[in-house]
Amino acid sequence: MKSILTTDGERNALCVHYQTLLEIEEPLYIKEVITNKKLREIRIHVDFRRGTKFACPTCGAQNCTVSKTTDKSWKTLKIHGNDCYIHFRTPYIKCTCGTSIYRPHWENGSSKFTVWFENEVIFLAHAMMPVSWIGAYFGEHDTLIRRIINRYVDAEYAQIDWSNVKCLAVDEIYLGKKHKYVSVFTDNDTGRVLFIADGKRQGTFRQFVDEARKHGLTPKKITDISMDMSGAFIAGATKYFPKAEITFDKFHIVKLLNQAMNDVRKAENEHKDCRYEVLKKSENLNLKQKKKLKEVLALNDKIARAYAFKESFSDILSYDLSAEQAELLIDQWVLEVRESDIVPMKKFANTVYKYWYGVIRYFTSRITNAISEGINSVIRSYQGVARGFGNRTHFKKYVYLKKGL
């Protein structure tokens, strides 16, 4: 390799420039800067003054001597489009407590990249740049980029305090045939993703409890949990959070209600094409759709009665009611539905009775999985950004980076 600089003055000036740029202070100094125009590389060689004594990296003792040195190098950010590397004759510090290697300020737990390089990787990852794109930008393999992201997330995640968490939202998300389901535990007050557990079984709650203890959160501190009517989730919440009140997510209840309405529609052959009109709220329909809905309700008595049940139950959930008022209204609604001949609606009414405590609890807690559902939609978008994430671990770290730290 050849330097493009020819005079000692130019070389010294460049060393001073990079010494300032890299914040290198005595007793360290830049010995030389070597450039290679053909390879578009800049290599900065750092050394320390002869006879220098260092503080011990382990115990902090002063005036420790150097026992030996080893040559190490780190890739740093590009300079004027050139790949840039720092080479350092790294000393081993001999102390009464033992021998430790010196850690320069540009090292960030990696023997390959500088702290500035890794910070730029994290910045781009935060900006939703795909890992493959970041790797291509820096000329590095995806695996190395993921390692940087994972190491950063692990360090930050381990320091998070969950001791003030009181209300959880728990939801499942499908990642596809290869990775299947994960369960997402979210702080319902802040919207922070706390933990992503593999699967959607009762044991996912045990996984969360084990992790929560590391962050200062014990099960007795949880007062409320919002979730769907999954039997596994109910069992897990009851077993591991015995003092928490369960609220069944309002939007999940409405989803089941709409499924019942849709089953009624599909059973009426002559009106199968009115799905949107009977499932959406009337205020979201345009004039043409409202006209069609009016015609369908006038022509088909069963759809009309099912639609009335759907709307009245939705109205109850939207009212600002006390738990006692809600009990009276929902109880009356269930009795009326059970006296009808609309089977899908009767099944839904039975579901409401089966999970009565969690349905009514909403009118006291007023919590839903809205935050969790919103996060899940964002998580699904991360699958595209982290495409080819290979395993769940990489995917989880990407989610924690954006929504957990």
C-alpha positions as CSV (number, residue, x, y, z in Angstrom):
1,M,0.0,0.0,0.0
2,K,1.2,3.5,-0.7
3,S,0.4,6.8,0.9
4,I,-0.8,9.6,-1.3
5,L,1.1,12.0,0.9
6,T,4.7,12.7,0.0
7,T,6.1,15.2,2.6
8,D,6.6,14.7,6.3
9,G,4.6,17.9,6.9
10,E,1.6,16.5,5.0
11,R,1.9,13.2,6.9
12,N,2.1,15.0,10.3
13,A,-0.8,17.3,9.5
14,L,-3.0,14.3,8.5
15,C,-2.0,12.4,11.7
16,V,-3.0,15.5,13.8
17,H,-6.3,15.7,11.8
18,Y,-7.2,12.1,12.5
19,Q,-6.0,12.3,16.1
20,T,-8.5,15.1,16.7
21,L,-11.3,13.4,14.7
22,L,-10.9,10.1,16.6
23,E,-10.4,11.9,20.0
24,I,-7.1,10.2,20.5
25,E,-5.2,11.7,23.5
26,E,-1.8,11.1,25.0
27,P,-0.1,8.8,25.8
28,L,-1.8,7.4,22.6
29,Y,-0.9,8.9,19.3
30,I,-1.3,8.3,15.5
31,K,1.9,6.8,14.2
32,E,0.9,6.9,10.6
33,V,-1.9,7.0,8.1
34,I,-1.7,4.7,5.1
35,T,-4.1,5.1,2.1
36,N,-4.7,2.8,-0.8
37,K,-6.4,4.6,-3.7
38,K,-6.9,1.4,-5.7
39,L,-8.7,-0.5,-2.8
40,R,-10.2,2.8,-1.5
41,E,-8.9,2.1,2.0
42,I,-7.5,4.2,4.8
43,R,-5.6,2.5,7.6
44,I,-4.9,4.5,10.7
45,H,-2.1,3.1,12.9
46,V,-2.3,4.1,16.6
47,D,0.5,3.5,19.1
48,F,1.5,4.6,22.7
49,R,4.5,6.3,23.9
50,R,7.5,4.3,25.0
51,G,7.6,3.9,28.8
52,T,3.9,4.7,29.3
53,K,2.2,3.4,32.4
54,F,-1.5,2.7,32.4
55,A,-4.3,2.4,35.0
56,C,-5.5,-1.2,35.5
57,P,-8.7,-1.8,33.5
58,T,-9.8,-4.2,36.2
59,C,-9.2,-2.6,39.5
60,G,-8.2,1.0,38.5
61,A,-4.8,0.9,40.1
62,Q,-2.4,3.5,38.7
63,N,1.1,3.3,37.2
64,C,0.8,-0.3,35.9
65,T,3.4,-1.5,33.4
66,V,2.9,-3.1,30.0
67,S,3.8,-6.8,29.9
68,K,3.3,-7.4,26.2
69,T,1.3,-6.1,23.2
70,T,-0.8,-7.5,20.4
71,D,-1.9,-5.9,17.1
72,K,-5.7,-5.4,16.8
73,S,-7.8,-3.7,14.2
74,W,-11.3,-2.3,14.0
75,K,-13.4,-1.1,11.0
76,T,-14.8,2.4,11.5
77,L,-17.0,4.7,9.5
78,K,-16.1,5.5,5.9
79,I,-14.1,8.6,5.2
80,H,-14.7,10.3,1.8
81,G,-16.1,7.0,0.5
82,N,-13.0,5.0,1.6
83,D,-13.3,2.0,4.0
84,C,-11.4,3.1,7.2
85,Y,-9.6,0.9,9.7
86,I,-7.9,1.6,13.0
87,H,-4.9,-0.5,13.9
88,F,-3.6,-0.4,17.5
89,R,-0.6,-1.9,19.1
90,T,-2.7,-2.9,22.1
91,P,-1.0,-3.3,25.5
92,Y,-1.6,-5.9,28.2
93,I,-1.5,-4.2,31.6
94,K,0.3,-6.0,34.4
95,C,-1.2,-5.3,37.8
96,T,-1.2,-7.0,41.3
97,C,-4.7,-8.2,40.5
98,G,-3.6,-9.9,37.3
99,T,-3.0,-9.0,33.6
100,S,-5.7,-7.3,31.6
101,I,-5.9,-6.0,28.0
102,Y,-6.3,-2.3,27.5
103,R,-9.6,-1.2,26.0
104,P,-9.4,1.9,23.8
105,H,-12.3,4.3,23.9
106,W,-13.4,3.4,20.3
107,E,-14.0,-0.2,21.2
108,N,-17.5,-1.2,22.1
109,G,-17.2,-4.8,23.2
110,S,-16.3,-5.8,19.6
111,S,-12.9,-6.7,18.3
112,K,-14.0,-5.9,14.7
113,F,-15.9,-2.6,14.7
114,T,-15.6,0.8,16.4
115,V,-18.3,2.3,18.6
116,W,-18.9,4.9,15.9
117,F,-19.5,2.1,13.3
118,E,-21.9,0.2,15.6
119,N,-23.8,3.4,16.5
120,E,-24.4,4.1,12.8
121,V,-25.7,0.5,12.3
122,I,-28.1,1.0,15.2
123,F,-29.2,4.4,13.9
124,L,-30.0,2.8,10.5
125,A,-31.8,-0.1,12.1
126,H,-33.9,2.3,14.2
127,A,-34.8,4.0,10.9
128,M,-36.3,0.7,9.7
129,M,-33.6,0.0,7.2
130,P,-33.5,-3.7,6.3
131,V,-30.6,-5.7,7.7
132,S,-29.6,-6.8,4.2
133,W,-29.5,-3.1,3.1
134,I,-27.3,-2.1,6.0
135,G,-24.9,-4.9,5.4
136,A,-24.6,-3.9,1.7
137,Y,-24.1,-0.3,2.6
138,F,-21.2,-1.1,4.9
139,G,-19.9,-4.0,2.8
140,E,-20.5,-6.5,5.6
141,H,-22.4,-9.7,5.8
142,D,-25.9,-9.7,7.2
143,T,-24.7,-11.9,10.1
144,L,-22.2,-9.4,11.4
145,I,-24.8,-6.6,11.2
146,R,-27.3,-8.8,13.2
147,R,-24.6,-9.5,15.8
148,I,-24.1,-5.7,16.4
149,I,-27.9,-5.2,16.7
150,N,-28.3,-8.2,19.0
151,R,-25.4,-7.1,21.3
152,Y,-26.8,-3.6,21.6
153,V,-30.3,-4.8,22.3
154,D,-29.2,-7.3,24.9
155,A,-27.2,-4.7,26.8
156,E,-30.0,-2.1,26.8
157,Y,-32.8,-4.6,27.4
158,A,-31.0,-6.0,30.5
159,Q,-31.1,-2.6,32.2
160,I,-34.8,-1.8,31.7
161,D,-36.8,-1.5,35.0
162,W,-40.3,-2.9,34.9
163,S,-41.0,-2.4,38.6
164,N,-43.8,0.2,37.8
165,V,-45.7,-2.1,35.4
166,K,-49.2,-2.8,36.7
167,C,-51.3,-3.5,33.6
168,L,-50.5,-6.0,30.9
169,A,-51.9,-6.6,27.4
170,V,-51.2,-10.0,26.0
171,D,-51.8,-11.0,22.4
172,E,-50.6,-13.6,20.0
173,I,-49.2,-13.0,16.5
174,Y,-48.7,-15.4,13.7
175,L,-45.3,-15.3,12.0
176,G,-45.9,-17.8,9.3
177,K,-45.6,-21.5,8.8
178,K,-41.9,-21.6,9.7
179,H,-42.0,-19.6,12.9
180,K,-45.7,-20.0,13.8
181,Y,-46.9,-18.1,16.9
182,V,-45.4,-15.9,19.4
183,S,-47.1,-14.2,22.4
184,V,-46.5,-10.5,22.9
185,F,-46.6,-9.0,26.5
186,T,-47.0,-5.3,26.5
187,D,-47.2,-2.6,29.2
188,N,-50.8,-1.4,28.6
189,D,-50.0,2.0,30.2
190,T,-46.9,2.9,28.1
191,G,-47.2,0.7,25.0
192,R,-43.7,-0.7,25.5
193,V,-43.2,-4.3,24.4
194,L,-41.9,-6.1,27.5
195,F,-41.4,-9.7,26.3
196,I,-42.0,-11.9,23.3
197,A,-42.6,-15.6,24.2
198,D,-42.5,-18.5,21.8
199,G,-45.9,-20.1,21.2
200,K,-49.3,-19.2,22.6
201,R,-49.6,-21.7,25.4
202,Q,-50.1,-21.4,29.2
203,G,-46.3,-21.8,29.5
204,T,-45.7,-18.5,27.8
205,F,-46.9,-16.8,31.0
206,R,-44.2,-18.7,32.9
207,Q,-41.6,-17.5,30.4
208,F,-42.7,-13.9,31.0
209,V,-42.6,-14.2,34.8
210,D,-39.1,-15.6,34.6
211,E,-37.9,-12.6,32.5
212,A,-40.0,-10.1,34.5
213,R,-38.2,-11.0,37.8
214,K,-34.9,-10.0,36.2
215,H,-36.4,-6.5,35.7
216,G,-37.8,-6.0,39.1
217,L,-41.4,-7.0,38.4
218,T,-43.1,-9.7,40.5
219,P,-46.5,-11.2,39.7
220,K,-48.2,-9.7,42.7
221,K,-47.6,-6.2,41.2
222,I,-49.9,-6.9,38.2
223,T,-53.4,-5.7,38.8
224,D,-55.0,-6.1,35.4
225,I,-54.5,-8.1,32.3
226,S,-56.2,-7.5,28.9
227,M,-56.3,-10.5,26.5
228,D,-58.6,-12.5,24.2
229,M,-60.6,-15.5,25.3
230,S,-57.9,-18.1,24.7
231,G,-58.2,-21.0,27.1
232,A,-54.4,-21.2,27.4
233,F,-54.1,-17.5,28.2
234,I,-56.8,-17.7,30.8
235,A,-55.1,-20.6,32.5
236,G,-51.7,-18.9,32.3
237,A,-53.0,-15.6,33.7
238,T,-54.9,-17.3,36.5
239,K,-52.0,-19.5,37.5
240,Y,-49.1,-17.0,37.4
241,F,-51.0,-13.8,38.2
242,P,-53.6,-14.9,40.8
243,K,-54.1,-11.3,42.0
244,A,-54.7,-9.8,38.6
245,E,-58.2,-9.1,37.2
246,I,-58.8,-10.3,33.7
247,T,-60.5,-8.1,31.1
248,F,-61.4,-9.7,27.8
249,D,-60.5,-7.4,25.0
250,K,-63.4,-5.4,23.7
251,F,-62.2,-5.6,20.1
252,H,-61.9,-9.4,20.3
253,I,-65.5,-9.6,21.6
254,V,-66.7,-7.4,18.7
255,K,-64.7,-9.7,16.3
256,L,-66.6,-12.7,17.6
257,L,-69.9,-10.8,17.3
258,N,-69.1,-9.9,13.7
259,Q,-68.3,-13.5,12.9
260,A,-71.7,-14.5,14.2
261,M,-73.3,-11.8,12.1
262,N,-71.3,-13.0,9.1
263,D,-72.5,-16.6,9.6
264,V,-76.1,-15.4,9.5
265,R,-75.4,-13.5,6.3
266,K,-73.7,-16.5,4.6
267,A,-76.7,-18.8,5.5
268,E,-79.1,-16.5,3.6
269,N,-78.2,-17.4,0.0
270,E,-80.1,-14.5,-1.7
271,H,-78.1,-11.9,0.3
272,K,-74.6,-13.2,0.3
273,D,-73.2,-10.0,-1.3
274,C,-73.9,-7.7,1.6
275,R,-70.9,-8.6,3.8
276,Y,-69.4,-5.1,4.0
277,E,-72.8,-3.4,4.6
278,V,-73.8,-5.6,7.6
279,L,-70.4,-5.8,9.3
280,K,-69.2,-2.2,9.1
281,K,-70.6,0.6,11.2
282,S,-73.3,2.6,9.5
283,E,-71.3,5.9,9.8
284,N,-68.6,4.3,7.7
285,L,-70.9,3.5,4.8
286,N,-71.4,5.7,1.8
287,L,-74.9,6.6,0.5
288,K,-74.9,3.7,-2.0
289,Q,-74.0,1.2,0.7
290,K,-76.5,2.6,3.2
291,K,-79.2,2.2,0.5
292,K,-78.2,-1.4,-0.1
293,L,-78.2,-2.1,3.7
294,K,-81.7,-0.7,4.0
295,E,-83.0,-2.8,1.2
296,V,-81.4,-6.0,2.6
297,L,-82.8,-5.4,6.1
298,A,-86.2,-4.8,4.6
299,L,-86.2,-7.9,2.6
300,N,-84.6,-10.4,5.0
301,D,-86.1,-10.7,8.5
302,K,-83.3,-12.9,9.9
303,I,-80.5,-10.7,8.8
304,A,-82.4,-7.7,10.0
305,R,-82.9,-9.2,13.5
306,A,-79.3,-10.4,13.7
307,Y,-78.1,-6.9,12.6
308,A,-80.2,-5.3,15.3
309,F,-78.6,-7.6,17.9
310,K,-75.2,-6.8,16.6
311,E,-75.8,-3.1,16.7
312,S,-77.3,-3.1,20.2
313,F,-74.5,-5.1,21.7
314,S,-71.9,-2.8,20.0
315,D,-73.8,0.2,21.5
316,I,-73.6,-1.3,25.0
317,L,-69.8,-1.7,24.7
318,S,-69.5,1.9,23.5
319,Y,-71.6,3.4,26.3
320,D,-70.0,5.0,29.4
321,L,-71.7,2.5,31.8
322,S,-70.9,1.3,35.3
323,A,-70.3,-2.4,35.7
324,E,-73.8,-2.8,37.3
325,Q,-75.5,-1.0,34.5
326,A,-73.6,-3.1,31.9
327,E,-74.6,-6.3,33.7
328,L,-78.3,-5.4,33.5
329,L,-78.1,-4.4,29.8
330,I,-76.0,-7.4,28.7
331,D,-78.1,-9.8,30.7
332,Q,-81.3,-8.5,29.0
333,W,-79.5,-8.7,25.6
334,V,-78.5,-12.3,26.2
335,L,-82.0,-13.4,27.2
336,E,-83.5,-11.8,24.1
337,V,-81.0,-13.5,21.8
338,R,-81.5,-16.9,23.5
339,E,-85.3,-16.6,22.8
340,S,-84.6,-16.0,19.1
341,D,-84.0,-18.7,16.4
342,I,-80.7,-17.1,15.2
343,V,-78.2,-19.9,16.0
344,P,-74.9,-18.0,15.4
345,M,-76.1,-15.2,17.7
346,K,-77.2,-17.6,20.3
347,K,-73.7,-19.2,20.3
348,F,-72.2,-15.8,20.7
349,A,-74.5,-15.1,23.6
350,N,-73.4,-18.3,25.3
351,T,-69.8,-17.3,24.9
352,V,-70.6,-14.0,26.6
353,Y,-72.1,-15.9,29.5
354,K,-69.2,-18.3,29.7
355,Y,-66.7,-15.5,30.0
356,W,-69.0,-13.1,31.9
357,Y,-66.5,-11.9,34.5
358,G,-64.0,-10.8,31.9
359,V,-66.6,-9.1,29.7
360,I,-68.1,-7.1,32.5
361,R,-64.7,-6.3,33.9
362,Y,-64.1,-4.0,30.9
363,F,-66.6,-1.5,32.3
364,T,-64.4,-1.1,35.4
365,S,-60.9,-1.4,34.0
366,R,-61.6,0.3,30.7
367,I,-58.6,-1.5,29.2
368,T,-58.3,-3.2,25.8
369,N,-55.7,-4.7,23.6
370,A,-55.7,-1.6,21.4
371,I,-52.1,-0.8,22.2
372,S,-51.1,-4.5,21.7
373,E,-53.0,-4.8,18.4
374,G,-51.4,-1.6,17.2
375,I,-48.0,-3.0,18.1
376,N,-48.7,-6.3,16.4
377,S,-49.5,-4.5,13.1
378,V,-46.2,-2.7,13.4
379,I,-44.5,-6.1,14.2
380,R,-45.9,-7.5,11.0
381,S,-44.3,-4.7,9.1
382,Y,-41.0,-5.6,10.7
383,Q,-41.2,-9.0,9.2
384,G,-40.7,-7.2,5.8
385,V,-37.8,-5.1,7.1
386,A,-36.1,-8.0,8.8
387,R,-36.9,-10.4,5.9
388,G,-34.7,-13.4,6.0
389,F,-34.3,-13.0,9.8
390,G,-33.6,-16.7,9.9
391,N,-34.8,-17.4,13.4
392,R,-37.1,-15.9,16.0
393,T,-34.2,-14.5,18.0
394,H,-33.2,-12.0,15.4
395,F,-36.8,-11.0,14.8
396,K,-37.4,-10.4,18.5
397,K,-34.3,-8.3,18.9
398,Y,-35.5,-6.1,16.0
399,V,-38.9,-5.6,17.7
400,Y,-37.2,-4.8,21.1
401,L,-35.0,-2.3,19.4
402,K,-38.0,-0.4,18.0
403,K,-40.7,-1.0,20.7
404,G,-39.0,-2.3,23.8
405,L,-36.1,-0.1,24.7
